[in-house]
Amino acid sequence: MREYIKERALKAGEYIVETNKTVRDIAKEFGISKSTVHKDLTERLPDLNPELSARVEHILHYHKSIRHLRGGEATKEKWRSAN
């Protein structure tokens, strides 16, 4: 794995732990795709830093467990602003 990819994965992992932001938010901030962020956090990070990876995995599971609530709120707001 190239050095810049290792650094990017570690920075993304540290960033998600510090800010608790979503994969989509991190992708925007880093200027890379959501798929790349997800691959960095789920596939590359465990090999580089298992402890950080465990904390990141916990955050990703939390975001996945509440995504239906976020979607409902977004739809509700969309219809509220349309009327």
MMTF fields as JSON, N, C-alpha, C and O atoms, coordinates in Angstrom:
{
  "mmtfVersion": "1.0.0",
  "mmtfProducer": "UNKNOWN",
  "numBonds": 331,
  "numAtoms": 332,
  "numGroups": 83,
  "numChains": 1,
  "numModels": 1,
  "chainsPerModel": [1],
  "groupsPerChain": [83],
  "chainIdList": ["A"],
  "bondAtomList": [4, 2, 8, 6, 12, 10, 16, 14, 20, 18, 24, 22, 28, 26, 32, 30, 36, 34, 40, 38, 44, 42, 48, 46, 52, 50, 56, 54, 60, 58, 64, 62, 68, 66, 72, 70, 76, 74, 80, 78, 84, 82, 88, 86, 92, 90, 96, 94, 100, 98, 104, 102, 108, 106, 112, 110, 116, 114, 120, 118, 124, 122, 128, 126, 132, 130, 136, 134, 140, 138, 144, 142, 148, 146, 152, 150, 156, 154, 160, 158, 164, 162, 168, 166, 172, 170, 176, 174, 180, 178, 184, 182, 188, 186, 192, 190, 196, 194, 200, 198, 204, 202, 208, 206, 212, 210, 216, 214, 220, 218, 224, 222, 228, 226, 232, 230, 236, 234, 240, 238, 244, 242, 248, 246, 252, 250, 256, 254, 260, 258, 264, 262, 268, 266, 272, 270, 276, 274, 280, 278, 284, 282, 288, 286, 292, 290, 296, 294, 300, 298, 304, 302, 308, 306, 312, 310, 316, 314, 320, 318, 324, 322, 328, 326],
  "bondOrderList": [1, 1, 1, 1, 1, 1, 1, 1, 1, 1, 1, 1, 1, 1, 1, 1, 1, 1, 1, 1, 1, 1, 1, 1, 1, 1, 1, 1, 1, 1, 1, 1, 1, 1, 1, 1, 1, 1, 1, 1, 1, 1, 1, 1, 1, 1, 1, 1, 1, 1, 1, 1, 1, 1, 1, 1, 1, 1, 1, 1, 1, 1, 1, 1, 1, 1, 1, 1, 1, 1, 1, 1, 1, 1, 1, 1, 1, 1, 1, 1, 1, 1],
  "groupList": [{"groupName": "MET", "atomNameList": ["N", "CA", "C", "O"], "elementList": ["N", "C", "C", "O"], "formalChargeList": [0, 0, 0, 0], "bondAtomList": [1, 0, 2, 1, 3, 2], "bondOrderList": [1, 1, 2], "singleLetterCode": "M", "chemCompType": "L-PEPTIDE LINKING"}, {"groupName": "ARG", "atomNameList": ["N", "CA", "C", "O"], "elementList": ["N", "C", "C", "O"], "formalChargeList": [0, 0, 0, 0], "bondAtomList": [1, 0, 2, 1, 3, 2], "bondOrderList": [1, 1, 2], "singleLetterCode": "R", "chemCompType": "L-PEPTIDE LINKING"}, {"groupName": "GLU", "atomNameList": ["N", "CA", "C", "O"], "elementList": ["N", "C", "C", "O"], "formalChargeList": [0, 0, 0, 0], "bondAtomList": [1, 0, 2, 1, 3, 2], "bondOrderList": [1, 1, 2], "singleLetterCode": "E", "chemCompType": "L-PEPTIDE LINKING"}, {"groupName": "TYR", "atomNameList": ["N", "CA", "C", "O"], "elementList": ["N", "C", "C", "O"], "formalChargeList": [0, 0, 0, 0], "bondAtomList": [1, 0, 2, 1, 3, 2], "bondOrderList": [1, 1, 2], "singleLetterCode": "Y", "chemCompType": "L-PEPTIDE LINKING"}, {"groupName": "ILE", "atomNameList": ["N", "CA", "C", "O"], "elementList": ["N", "C", "C", "O"], "formalChargeList": [0, 0, 0, 0], "bondAtomList": [1, 0, 2, 1, 3, 2], "bondOrderList": [1, 1, 2], "singleLetterCode": "I", "chemCompType": "L-PEPTIDE LINKING"}, {"groupName": "LYS", "atomNameList": ["N", "CA", "C", "O"], "elementList": ["N", "C", "C", "O"], "formalChargeList": [0, 0, 0, 0], "bondAtomList": [1, 0, 2, 1, 3, 2], "bondOrderList": [1, 1, 2], "singleLetterCode": "K", "chemCompType": "L-PEPTIDE LINKING"}, {"groupName": "ALA", "atomNameList": ["N", "CA", "C", "O"], "elementList": ["N", "C", "C", "O"], "formalChargeList": [0, 0, 0, 0], "bondAtomList": [1, 0, 2, 1, 3, 2], "bondOrderList": [1, 1, 2], "singleLetterCode": "A", "chemCompType": "L-PEPTIDE LINKING"}, {"groupName": "LEU", "atomNameList": ["N", "CA", "C", "O"], "elementList": ["N", "C", "C", "O"], "formalChargeList": [0, 0, 0, 0], "bondAtomList": [1, 0, 2, 1, 3, 2], "bondOrderList": [1, 1, 2], "singleLetterCode": "L", "chemCompType": "L-PEPTIDE LINKING"}, {"groupName": "GLY", "atomNameList": ["N", "CA", "C", "O"], "elementList": ["N", "C", "C", "O"], "formalChargeList": [0, 0, 0, 0], "bondAtomList": [1, 0, 2, 1, 3, 2], "bondOrderList": [1, 1, 2], "singleLetterCode": "G", "chemCompType": "PEPTIDE LINKING"}, {"groupName": "VAL", "atomNameList": ["N", "CA", "C", "O"], "elementList": ["N", "C", "C", "O"], "formalChargeList": [0, 0, 0, 0], "bondAtomList": [1, 0, 2, 1, 3, 2], "bondOrderList": [1, 1, 2], "singleLetterCode": "V", "chemCompType": "L-PEPTIDE LINKING"}, {"groupName": "THR", "atomNameList": ["N", "CA", "C", "O"], "elementList": ["N", "C", "C", "O"], "formalChargeList": [0, 0, 0, 0], "bondAtomList": [1, 0, 2, 1, 3, 2], "bondOrderList": [1, 1, 2], "singleLetterCode": "T", "chemCompType": "L-PEPTIDE LINKING"}, {"groupName": "ASN", "atomNameList": ["N", "CA", "C", "O"], "elementList": ["N", "C", "C", "O"], "formalChargeList": [0, 0, 0, 0], "bondAtomList": [1, 0, 2, 1, 3, 2], "bondOrderList": [1, 1, 2], "singleLetterCode": "N", "chemCompType": "L-PEPTIDE LINKING"}, {"groupName": "ASP", "atomNameList": ["N", "CA", "C", "O"], "elementList": ["N", "C", "C", "O"], "formalChargeList": [0, 0, 0, 0], "bondAtomList": [1, 0, 2, 1, 3, 2], "bondOrderList": [1, 1, 2], "singleLetterCode": "D", "chemCompType": "L-PEPTIDE LINKING"}, {"groupName": "PHE", "atomNameList": ["N", "CA", "C", "O"], "elementList": ["N", "C", "C", "O"], "formalChargeList": [0, 0, 0, 0], "bondAtomList": [1, 0, 2, 1, 3, 2], "bondOrderList": [1, 1, 2], "singleLetterCode": "F", "chemCompType": "L-PEPTIDE LINKING"}, {"groupName": "SER", "atomNameList": ["N", "CA", "C", "O"], "elementList": ["N", "C", "C", "O"], "formalChargeList": [0, 0, 0, 0], "bondAtomList": [1, 0, 2, 1, 3, 2], "bondOrderList": [1, 1, 2], "singleLetterCode": "S", "chemCompType": "L-PEPTIDE LINKING"}, {"groupName": "HIS", "atomNameList": ["N", "CA", "C", "O"], "elementList": ["N", "C", "C", "O"], "formalChargeList": [0, 0, 0, 0], "bondAtomList": [1, 0, 2, 1, 3, 2], "bondOrderList": [1, 1, 2], "singleLetterCode": "H", "chemCompType": "L-PEPTIDE LINKING"}, {"groupName": "PRO", "atomNameList": ["N", "CA", "C", "O"], "elementList": ["N", "C", "C", "O"], "formalChargeList": [0, 0, 0, 0], "bondAtomList": [1, 0, 2, 1, 3, 2], "bondOrderList": [1, 1, 2], "singleLetterCode": "P", "chemCompType": "L-PEPTIDE LINKING"}, {"groupName": "TRP", "atomNameList": ["N", "CA", "C", "O"], "elementList": ["N", "C", "C", "O"], "formalChargeList": [0, 0, 0, 0], "bondAtomList": [1, 0, 2, 1, 3, 2], "bondOrderList": [1, 1, 2], "singleLetterCode": "W", "chemCompType": "L-PEPTIDE LINKING"}],
  "groupTypeList": [0, 1, 2, 3, 4, 5, 2, 1, 6, 7, 5, 6, 8, 2, 3, 4, 9, 2, 10, 11, 5, 10, 9, 1, 12, 4, 6, 5, 2, 13, 8, 4, 14, 5, 14, 10, 9, 15, 5, 12, 7, 10, 2, 1, 7, 16, 12, 7, 11, 16, 2, 7, 14, 6, 1, 9, 2, 15, 4, 7, 15, 3, 15, 5, 14, 4, 1, 15, 7, 1, 8, 8, 2, 6, 10, 5, 2, 5, 17, 1, 14, 6, 11],
  "groupIdList": [1, 2, 3, 4, 5, 6, 7, 8, 9, 10, 11, 12, 13, 14, 15, 16, 17, 18, 19, 20, 21, 22, 23, 24, 25, 26, 27, 28, 29, 30, 31, 32, 33, 34, 35, 36, 37, 38, 39, 40, 41, 42, 43, 44, 45, 46, 47, 48, 49, 50, 51, 52, 53, 54, 55, 56, 57, 58, 59, 60, 61, 62, 63, 64, 65, 66, 67, 68, 69, 70, 71, 72, 73, 74, 75, 76, 77, 78, 79, 80, 81, 82, 83],
  "secStructList": [7, 7, 2, 2, 2, 2, 2, 2, 2, 2, 2, 2, 2, 2, 2, 2, 2, 2, 2, 7, 7, 7, 2, 2, 2, 2, 2, 2, 2, 2, 6, 1, 7, 2, 2, 2, 2, 2, 2, 0, 0, 0, 0, 0, 2, 2, 2, 2, 7, 2, 2, 2, 2, 2, 2, 2, 2, 2, 2, 2, 2, 2, 2, 2, 2, 2, 2, 2, 2, 2, 2, 2, 2, 2, 2, 2, 2, 2, 2, 2, 2, 2, 7],
  "xCoordList": [0.841, 0.0, 0.897, 1.893, 0.532, 1.338, 1.213, 0.217, 2.247, 2.326, 1.193, 0.641, 0.843, -0.209, -1.563, -2.415, -1.777, -3.03, -3.073, -4.115, -1.951, -1.875, -2.168, -2.947, -1.538, -1.743, -3.192, -3.762, -3.791, -5.184, -6.119, -7.037, -5.889, -6.739, -6.616, -7.619, -5.409, -5.212, -5.844, -6.472, -5.678, -6.277, -7.794, -8.44, -8.365, -9.821, -10.321, -11.358, -9.6, -9.976, -9.925, -10.844, -8.862, -8.747, -9.826, -10.38, -10.116, -11.104, -12.504, -13.243, -12.877, -14.219, -14.363, -15.441, -13.303, -13.356, -13.477, -14.228, -12.748, -12.785, -14.112, -14.63, -14.664, -15.817, -17.147, -18.209, -17.097, -18.304, -19.13, -20.353, -18.476, -19.161, -19.405, -18.826, -20.272, -20.617, -19.567, -18.723, -19.64, -18.738, -18.917, -17.94, -20.142, -20.433, -19.765, -19.185, -19.843, -19.214, -17.694, -17.056, -17.128, -15.673, -15.228, -14.199, -15.992, -15.645, -15.61, -14.706, -16.579, -16.597, -15.387, -14.751, -15.066, -13.955, -12.604, -11.726, -12.43, -11.16, -11.07, -9.991, -12.203, -12.209, -12.046, -11.453, -12.581, -12.527, -13.93, -14.84, -14.108, -15.441, -15.824, -14.97, -17.129, -17.633, -17.106, -16.8, -17.003, -16.503, -15.062, -14.691, -14.26, -12.861, -12.755, -11.963, -13.548, -13.543, -13.955, -13.318, -15.012, -15.501, -14.45, -14.225, -13.812, -12.768, -11.586, -11.039, -11.195, -10.106, -10.441, -9.596, -11.666, -12.04, -12.32, -12.065, -12.838, -13.229, -12.212, -12.137, -11.432, -10.491, -9.034, -8.262, -8.66, -7.242, -6.869, -5.798, -7.735, -7.418, -7.174, -6.278, -7.921, -7.643, -6.211, -5.66, -5.6, -4.215, -3.231, -2.156, -3.601, -2.688, -2.76, -1.73, -3.981, -4.16, -5.436, -6.518, -5.33, -6.514, -7.329, -8.556, -6.65, -7.365, -8.236, -9.406, -7.676, -8.43, -9.554, -10.654, -9.276, -10.279, -11.488, -12.619, -11.277, -12.38, -13.267, -14.491, -12.657, -13.448, -14.216, -15.368, -13.578, -14.236, -15.408, -16.481, -15.207, -16.267, -17.487, -18.623, -17.258, -18.361, -19.155, -20.386, -18.464, -19.117, -19.883, -21.008, -19.284, -19.958, -21.229, -22.242, -21.185, -22.381, -23.467, -24.651, -23.063, -24.038, -24.715, -25.94, -23.922, -24.491, -25.431, -26.473, -25.061, -25.916, -27.23, -28.28, -27.166, -28.373, -29.365, -30.552, -28.901, -29.817, -30.104, -30.769, -29.628, -29.803, -31.269, -31.642, -32.1, -33.521, -34.171, -35.112, -33.683, -34.211, -33.8, -34.599, -32.556, -32.078, -32.836, -33.191, -33.08, -33.816, -35.236, -35.745, -35.872, -37.221, -37.264, -38.18, -36.286, -36.222, -35.991, -36.579, -35.145, -34.875, -36.128, -36.413, -36.874, -38.111, -39.139, -39.822, -39.254, -40.187, -39.863, -40.755, -38.591, -38.158, -38.402, -38.789, -38.184, -38.41, -39.863, -40.141, -40.795, -42.202, -42.651, -43.551, -42.047, -42.389, -42.011, -42.771, -40.841, -40.392, -41.124, -41.233, -41.635, -42.359, -43.737, -44.266, -44.313, -45.674, -45.594, -46.624],
  "yCoordList": [-1.169, 0.0, 1.246, 1.308, 2.208, 3.425, 4.264, 4.201, 5.047, 5.819, 6.839, 7.011, 7.512, 8.534, 7.898, 8.539, 6.66, 5.972, 5.622, 5.764, 5.165, 4.871, 6.122, 6.082, 7.228, 8.478, 8.94, 9.4, 8.817, 9.225, 8.388, 8.923, 7.085, 6.2, 6.535, 6.576, 6.771, 7.122, 8.472, 8.622, 9.456, 10.768, 10.688, 11.319, 9.918, 9.759, 9.068, 9.448, 8.067, 7.375, 8.285, 8.284, 9.063, 9.996, 11.069, 11.483, 11.512, 12.57, 12.115, 12.866, 10.898, 10.416, 10.206, 10.427, 9.786, 9.597, 10.953, 11.086, 11.95, 13.274, 13.992, 14.631, 13.889, 14.702, 13.946, 14.564, 12.618, 11.79, 12.122, 11.979, 12.559, 12.897, 11.644, 10.587, 11.786, 10.662, 10.479, 11.346, 9.339, 9.042, 10.1, 10.544, 10.495, 11.504, 12.84, 13.483, 13.256, 14.51, 14.435, 15.39, 13.31, 13.136, 13.166, 13.759, 12.534, 12.526, 13.946, 14.293, 14.765, 16.155, 16.914, 17.659, 16.732, 17.458, 17.05, 17.894, 15.758, 15.26, 15.356, 15.206, 15.605, 15.712, 14.383, 14.315, 13.32, 11.995, 11.398, 11.975, 10.257, 9.658, 8.955, 8.606, 8.761, 8.039, 6.608, 6.055, 6.016, 4.641, 4.537, 3.573, 5.527, 5.53, 5.679, 4.989, 6.574, 6.759, 5.459, 5.02, 4.855, 3.613, 2.508, 1.775, 2.391, 1.372, 1.66, 0.741, 2.927, 3.29, 2.888, 2.339, 3.161, 2.933, 1.471, 1.029, 0.718, -0.662, -1.713, -2.779, -1.434, -2.443, -2.113, -2.994, -0.875, -0.514, -0.211, -0.611, 0.493, 0.918, -0.243, -0.133, -1.349, -2.459, -2.98, -3.404, -2.958, -3.409, -2.384, -2.745, -1.11, -0.047, 0.235, 0.416, 0.273, 0.613, -0.072, 0.509, -1.283, -2.032, -1.343, -1.43, -0.665, 0.015, 1.147, 1.259, 1.974, 3.059, 2.493, 3.044, 1.405, 0.771, 0.311, 0.427, -0.199, -0.641, 0.531, 0.404, 1.666, 2.854, 3.373, 3.79, 3.349, 3.792, 2.872, 3.34, 1.584, 0.616, 0.872, 0.768, 1.202, 1.519, 2.733, 2.724, 3.754, 4.954, 4.642, 5.109, 3.858, 3.494, 2.692, 2.894, 1.788, 1.021, 1.93, 1.746, 2.903, 3.859, 4.625, 4.741, 5.144, 5.894, 5.015, 5.476, 3.766, 2.859, 2.59, 2.441, 2.529, 2.233, 3.394, 3.178, 4.625, 5.775, 6.356, 7.387, 5.731, 6.325, 6.421, 7.349, 5.49, 5.573, 6.783, 7.358, 7.171, 8.359, 9.636, 10.559, 9.674, 10.848, 11.012, 12.126, 9.906, 9.958, 10.459, 11.247, 10.003, 10.455, 11.936, 12.635, 12.419, 13.851, 14.685, 15.756, 14.205, 14.929, 15.015, 16.06, 13.92, 13.923, 14.853, 15.592, 14.826, 15.689, 17.161, 17.976, 17.484, 18.872, 19.272, 20.409, 18.369, 18.636, 19.013, 19.994, 18.244, 18.503, 19.741, 20.451, 20.003, 21.195, 22.461, 23.429, 22.443, 23.632, 23.777, 24.888, 22.66, 22.715, 23.327, 23.933, 23.175, 23.714, 25.058, 25.683],
  "zCoordList": [0.0, 0.0, 0.0, 0.72, -0.799, -0.899, 0.363, 1.084, 0.606, 1.84, 1.965, 3.051, 0.878, 0.973, 1.276, 1.892, 0.858, 1.156, 2.644, 3.284, 3.194, 4.624, 5.447, 6.4, 5.07, 5.795, 5.706, 6.696, 4.517, 4.325, 5.195, 5.817, 5.239, 6.039, 7.526, 8.239, 7.986, 9.394, 9.727, 10.774, 8.838, 9.073, 9.091, 9.927, 8.174, 8.129, 9.394, 9.937, 9.862, 11.095, 12.301, 13.12, 12.422, 13.541, 13.46, 14.478, 12.249, 12.048, 12.434, 13.071, 12.058, 12.393, 13.898, 14.449, 14.563, 16.016, 16.715, 17.682, 16.235, 16.857, 16.64, 17.555, 15.43, 15.069, 15.051, 15.126, 14.952, 14.87, 13.627, 13.64, 12.563, 11.32, 10.491, 10.743, 9.499, 8.631, 7.536, 7.309, 6.871, 5.756, 4.664, 4.061, 4.416, 3.395, 3.739, 2.865, 4.999, 5.423, 5.287, 4.842, 5.669, 5.584, 4.127, 3.804, 3.252, 1.829, 1.281, 0.521, 1.655, 1.202, 1.721, 0.975, 2.988, 3.606, 3.026, 2.848, 2.729, 2.212, 0.686, 0.111, 0.041, -1.415, -2.13, -3.206, -1.522, -2.126, -2.102, -1.506, -2.741, -2.821, -1.517, -0.702, -1.349, -0.185, -0.179, 0.877, -1.366, -1.468, -0.988, -0.319, -1.329, -0.903, 0.604, 1.246, 1.168, 2.63, 3.308, 4.265, 2.814, 3.421, 3.324, 4.286, 2.169, 2.001, 2.936, 3.545, 3.048, 3.956, 5.393, 6.101, 5.817, 7.209, 7.534, 8.654, 6.574, 6.879, 6.451, 7.063, 5.413, 4.917, 5.208, 5.587, 5.038, 5.195, 6.632, 7.089, 7.357, 8.719, 9.685, 10.522, 9.616, 10.548, 10.472, 11.489, 9.298, 9.159, 9.718, 10.197, 9.655, 10.072, 11.565, 12.216, 12.114, 13.52, 14.031, 13.939, 14.561, 14.992, 16.092, 16.103, 17.006, 18.097, 17.551, 17.914, 16.692, 16.069, 15.214, 15.177, 14.535, 13.682, 14.491, 14.02, 15.677, 16.535, 16.927, 16.953, 17.232, 17.59, 16.385, 16.509, 15.222, 13.986, 13.662, 13.28, 13.811, 13.519, 14.4, 13.936, 15.649, 16.563, 16.062, 16.088, 15.617, 15.098, 13.814, 13.634, 12.925, 11.676, 11.948, 11.278, 12.919, 13.268, 13.833, 13.548, 14.63, 15.178, 14.041, 14.013, 13.106, 11.985, 11.16, 10.695, 10.985, 10.224, 10.962, 10.337, 12.284, 13.053, 13.079, 13.322, 12.835, 12.874, 11.5, 11.403, 10.447, 9.132, 8.72, 8.002, 9.153, 8.808, 9.475, 8.927, 10.641, 11.312, 10.586, 10.429, 10.151, 9.404, 8.096, 7.712, 7.417, 6.159, 6.368, 5.572, 7.437, 7.749, 8.052, 7.619, 8.787, 9.104, 7.85, 7.699, 6.959, 5.717, 4.855, 4.27, 4.776, 3.989, 4.619, 3.909, 5.924, 6.63, 6.391, 6.154, 6.457, 6.218, 4.762, 4.492, 3.843, 2.426, 2.185, 1.495, 2.748, 2.537, 3.302, 2.854, 4.43, 5.215, 4.436, 4.408, 3.811, 3.058, 1.729, 1.209, 1.16, -0.108, 0.058, -0.874, 1.221, 1.441, 1.989, 2.244]
}
